[in-house]
Amino acid sequence: MLTEYRKAPLIKPQAALRKELDKLVDKAKTDEARKEALNRFKDRELFRIDMKHIVEPSTSLPDFSLAISQLAEVIVERSLVDCQAKLNKLYGAPKLANKKPCPFAILGAGKFGGREMGYASDIEVLFVYGGPGRTSGKQPIENSEYFERLAQELLQWIEAKQEGIFHIDVRLRPHGGKGSLANAFDEVCKYYSADGLAAPFERQALIKLRHIAGDTGLGKKVEAHRDSFVYSGATWDLATALDLRRQQLAQLVEARKVNLKHSQGGIVTIEYAIQYLQLMHGHKDPRLRTPNTLQALAALIEGGIIPRTTGEDLRKAYLFIRMLIDGLRMVRGNTKDLVLPPPDSDEFIFLARRVGYTTDDWQAGARHLQTDIEQHMKLTRDFFERTFGKV
């Protein structure tokens, strides 16, 4: 295993990944064997990418994120092929009312949509199908039932060894946890519209939406509708957004603790600041219509919305905090707890060494890390408050 990880590059071309995966899965004779082969490949490739990132300091966070995200895309694509084949044997292929094939698309959201996945990331998705109709088999079912079953099949096809690691997350969908797992295109358009039921934070979350797998035409139609809704030029409800941010701080951040995700100056502060500006200016500047945080930041700088020096400081802070979050996840082995350990604890010293503060004096390395954390988070917090107001 160690020899293999050294030989292979961090970022394999997706075509090479697909070829390797298809070769393994196509050998399998049963659905269960195909599922097992896919997950074995996923775990092997995740190990390779994680090892390159952990052991080789030259690997950058953006490259690591791209490697993980591209692997996730290939896994989702192949899972869809096998899950559709399994259901089509039972019910036939889904057809629209006009008897034409009913398309289905998977769109990535969150870090997956932005190609920004990190260590132990989950896979956030939105499932969309063409519209009403029935399947063509001897035991036909409505398209709504077929695609709900397909979504359920996909949820259990990709196995998460530990909570959070390639776990499929479907919370970004019309009506959230109360809604169907898969939604017809017209339902998606109706919900995510000026007259629809989508809350302001859901409009913001759609920034990260990106077609991943399934029917390309349908995926691009969803993206086009997203652009017309998110970047419509309609006033961004900043007051409601800031109120939501205050609720996060009150409910998710313990007193005198630093949460790398939710605390003032944490990763959410940078991401929200950039997304607010995308929402406010994206109707005028198409360069801002990207799901990737660093690309959006670069476009904000080029458009003169953020001063170049400030933008460079924000880029450094973003990469630093993302690096620290990955280090904390490695140290703890899970994605749940992003609260920094006390600066004088052994765990903090270990974290400092894990993220590259490897001086002979371990305590000095930890102090250096603590100083850098305070500086980056203060810079981010100050920028947010200057731009949007205090929370």
N, C-alpha and C positions, 0 to 999 in steps of 0.2 A: 504493500500500500504506500509506504513512504517513497519507494523508488518511483512509482507511477506518478505521484503528485509532483515530484521534482522534474520529471521529463515534460509534462504537459504545461502549456501556457496558462496563465490565469484566465484569459478570455478566449475560449474556443469559438470559432465561427458557428453560428446557429445551424448552418447547413451540415457541419460535421457532427454537431450534437444530435440533430434529427436522424442522420444516417446511422449513428451508433445506437440510438434508442430504437429506431425501427427494426434494426437487425436483431436486437435482443427480443423485442416484443413479438415480432412476426414469427419467431421460432415457437412461441407458446401455442398450445392447442386449445386451451380453455380460457374463458373469461377470467377466472381466478388466477390462472398462470400468467395471463397478460398483465393483470393488475400487479401481481407480485414482481414481475420483471421490470415494470415501469418504476415501481417504488425502490427496487434494488438499485437501478440506474440512478435515480434521484439521489439516494443516500450516498452513493459512491462519488457522484459529481459534487455534491455539497461538501463532502469531506475534502475533496481535492481543492476546491475553491477556498474553504475555510483554512486549510493548512497553508496554502500559498499566502493568504492574508496574515495569518498569525506568525508564521516563521520567517517570511521574507519581508523585511521592513520597507523595501522599495515599492511594494504594491500600494497604490493610492486608494483612498476611499471611493472616489468616483469609478475607478476601474473595478474595484471589488463589487460595488453596487451594480454595475453593468453586467458583470459576470453572473451574479446571483439572479438578476432580473431576467436575463436572456435564458438561463436555465429554466426558470419558472415558466416562461412563455412556451418553451418547447414541451415541458411537462404538461401544461394545460392543453396545448394543441393536440398532443397525442391522446390524452385522457378523453378529450371530446370525441375523437374518432372512434375509440373503442367503446365508449358509453353509448354513442349513437348506434353503433353496430349491434350492441347487445339489445337495445330497446326495439330497434327495427325488426329484429327476428321475432319479437313478441307481438308487435302491434302494426308493423309496416311503417313506411316513411310518412311523416306529416305532410299534408297538402293544404293549401289555401282553399277558399271557397271556389275559386276559379280552376281548381284541380292542378295548379302549378305547385312545385315544391315550396314548402314553407321554410324560409331561411331562419337561421339561429346564429347569434353572435355573442361572444364573450368579450366584455370590455374590462380592462384593468382600472383600478382606482387606487388612491392613496400612494404609498411608496412604490407599489407594483406599477401603477399607471405612469408614475414619473420616472420609472427605471432607476429608483433610488433605494432599492431594498438593501437591508443591512443584515448583520449577524442575527439569526433567529427571527427573521421577519415572517409575517403572515402574507397571504395572497388575497388582496381585496378585489372583488369582481362584481360586475353587474351582468345579469343574464337577460337577453332581449330576443324575442322571436317575432316573426313577420306579422302574424295576425290569426284570427279564428279560422277554424277548419277541422278536418278529421284526418286520422291516419288511414293508410291504404290497405292494411292487413285484414286477415279474416276475423280478427277481434279488434275492430277499430275503436279508438278513443278520441275524445276531443283534443285539439292541439294544446289547450290550456293544461289538461291533465298530462299529456305526453311530456311537455317541457318542464312541468313541475317534477315529474319523475326523473327526467334527464338531469335536472339540477340536483336532486337528491342523490342520484347515482354519482355525479361528479364530486359531491361533497365527501362521499366516503371512499372514492376511488384513489384520491391522493392522500396518503396516510401521513399524519404528523407524528413523528416519533416522540416529540415533547410538545407541550402546549406552546403555540406561537410559531413553531418552525414549519413553514410551508402549510400552515393551517388555512383553509379556505374561509374567508370572511365575506359574508353577503349582506352586511348591514346597510350598505349604500344601495338602497332600492326604494321604489315608491312605497310609502307608509312604513318603512323600516321593518322591524321585527314582526309587525302585524300583517305585512303584505305578503303576496305570493313570492316564491323564490325566483320565478321567471315571469317577465312581464311582456305583453305585446307592445310593439313599437308605438302604436297610437296611445296606449295607456301611459307609456313613458313620456311621450310628448305632452300629453294633457297634464300630467302631474308636475313635470318640470317646465312650467310656463308662467307668464306674468299673472295669469288668472288661476293657476294651479295651486295645489296645497303645499308645495315645497317651501320649507322654511329658509330664511336667509343663509343659515349655515350649510344647507343642502346645495344651494346655488354655488356657494364657495367650494364645497367638496367636489363638484363636477369639474372644476378646473383640472383635476388630475385624471380625468377619464380618457382612456386611449384604447382603440380597438386592438385586441390581442389574437383572437382565434375565431374560427367559424366563418360565416359568410362576410366577405369583405365589403360588398355593397351595402349590406344592412349596417355593418359596423361604422362605415363612413357616414351613413345617413344619421346615425345616432350622434356621431361627433359633430356633424353640421348643425343638428338641432341644438346640441349643447352650446355651440358657438353663438347661435342666434339668441339663446336664453341668457347665458352667462355674460356674454359681451354685447348685450343689447344696447348698452348706454343708459339703461334704467338706473336711477339713483341707488347707490349702495347704502344699505341701512347700517351705517357705521355705529349708531347709538345702540342698536340691538346686538351687533357684533361685539362691542366693548362690554356690554352687559353680560353676554355669554362668557367672555374672557374673565370677568370678575367672578362669575359663578365657578369657573374652573379653579381659579386661585383659592376660593373659599372652601371648595369641596374636595379638591384633589391634592392640595399642598398642605402638609402639616406645618405647624408653627415651628420656626427655627430649624427647618429641614430644607435641603436643596433638592428639588425634583428636576432632573435634567430635561424632562419633557415639559412639565406644566408650570414650573416656577417662573417668575418674571426674569426674563433674560434666557430662558431655556429654549429648546429647539422650536417649540410651538410659537414663541414670540417672533422668531425670524420668519418661520413659514407663514404665519398669519399676516405679518407686515407685508411680505412680498405678495401674498394672495389678495389682500385688500387693495394694493396698488394695481394689480392686474385687473381687478374688477372695476376699479375707478377709471382706468386709462385704456383698457384692452379694446374698447370699441373704436378708438382712434388709431391704435398702433397694433397691427396684426402680429408683430414680433413678440408681443406679450402673451399671445395665446398658446402657451406651451405648458405641459404638465410637469416639466422638470424645473425644480427650484433654482438651480444655478443658472440655467438658460434664461429663466425669467428675470433673475437678478441682473444678468449681463444685458438683457434687453432694456431694463429699467435704467441702467447706467448709460447705455448708448442713446436712449431717448431723452436723456437729461433730467429724468425724474428723480434719480438719486445721484448725488455728487460722486465722482469717480473714487475719490479717497475713501468716502464713507462706504461705498459699495464694496471696495476691496476689503475693508475692515469687516463688513458683514459676511463676505465670502469666507474669510479666515475663521470667523467665529462659528459659522455654520459647519464648516469642515471639522473644526476642533470639537464642537459639542457632539456631532455625529460620531466622531472617532471615540469620544469618551463614553457615549451610550453603548457602542459596540464593545468597548473594553469592559464596561460594567456587566453587560450581558454574558460575556465570556467568563468573567470572574464568578458570577452567580449561577450561570447555567440556565437562566430563564429570562423571559421578557417582561415579567410582571413588575418587578421592583426597580424603579429608576431613581430612587432616592440615594444620594451620595452618602457613603459611610462617614462617620466623624473624622475630621482631618488628622487626628492623633491616633487613629486605630490601625491595627495591623492590616485590616481589609483595605484601607485607603492607601497604605504603603504598597500593598500588592497591586492595587489598581494603577498606581503611578508607574510601577515597573512594567505592568502589562501594556500600557500605552506609550512606553518609550522613554520614561524619565529614569534612566538606568545609571545614575551616578553611584560611585562606591559608597557614599553616605546615603543610605536609603531614606532616612528622615529628611535630608536636604532635598532629595528628589521629590518627596511628597509635598514639602513646603513650596517648591517651585510650581508643582502642579496646582496647588491651592491658589497661588497668586495668579496663575494664568486663567483658572476658572473664574475668579472674581473679576478679572479685567475683561474677559470676553463677554460674560453675562451682563456686566454693567454697561458696556458699549451697546449691546443689543437692546437692553431695557431703555437706555437713554434715547436711542434712535426711535424706538416704538412710541415712547411718550412724547417726544418732540413732534412726531409726524401725526399721531392720532389722538393724543391726550392720555392722561393718567388712567390707570385701571385699579 
